[in-house]
């Protein structure tokens, strides 16, 4: 489970770094990138929860 948490921390750090330093000037494109990145983060959270439940079941 530790590699999953490390990868998730890297994803969050990338999200924060993008929003602080690498934003695109076009608001629509920036919003689309933020929505896609947030969707990836929430998807990975659900993957981690599914994996944890699977391990708890055994």
C-alpha positions as CSV (number, residue, x, y, z in Angstrom):
1,X,0.0,0.0,0.0
2,X,3.0,2.3,0.6
3,X,3.9,2.6,-3.1
4,X,0.3,3.6,-3.8
5,X,0.5,6.4,-1.2
6,X,3.8,7.7,-2.5
7,X,2.4,7.8,-6.1
8,X,-0.7,9.6,-4.8
9,X,1.5,12.1,-3.0
10,X,3.4,12.7,-6.2
11,X,0.1,13.3,-8.1
12,X,-1.1,15.8,-5.5
13,X,2.2,17.6,-5.6
14,X,2.0,17.8,-9.4
15,X,-1.5,19.2,-9.1
16,X,-0.5,21.8,-6.7
17,X,2.6,22.7,-8.7
18,X,0.6,23.0,-11.9
19,X,-1.9,25.4,-10.2
20,X,0.8,27.5,-8.7
21,X,3.4,27.7,-11.4
22,X,2.3,26.2,-14.8
23,X,-1.2,27.5,-15.4
24,X,-2.2,28.2,-19.0
25,X,-3.4,31.7,-19.7
26,X,-6.6,30.5,-21.5
27,X,-9.3,30.0,-18.8
28,X,-11.2,27.3,-20.6
29,X,-8.2,25.2,-21.3
30,X,-7.0,25.6,-17.7
31,X,-10.3,24.6,-16.4
32,X,-10.4,21.5,-18.6
33,X,-6.9,20.5,-17.4
34,X,-7.9,21.0,-13.8
35,X,-11.0,18.9,-14.2
36,X,-9.1,16.1,-15.9
37,X,-6.4,16.1,-13.3
38,X,-8.9,16.1,-10.5
39,X,-10.7,13.2,-12.1
40,X,-7.5,11.2,-12.3
41,X,-6.9,12.0,-8.6
42,X,-10.4,10.8,-7.6
43,X,-10.1,7.8,-9.8
44,X,-6.8,6.8,-8.1
45,X,-8.4,7.3,-4.6
46,X,-11.2,4.9,-5.6
47,X,-8.6,2.4,-6.9
48,X,-6.7,2.6,-3.6
49,X,-10.0,2.1,-1.7
50,X,-10.9,-0.9,-3.8
51,X,-7.4,-2.4,-3.3
52,X,-7.6,-1.9,0.4
53,X,-11.1,-3.5,0.6
54,X,-9.9,-6.4,-1.5
55,X,-6.9,-6.9,0.9
56,X,-9.2,-6.7,4.0
57,X,-11.5,-9.3,2.5
58,X,-8.7,-11.9,2.5
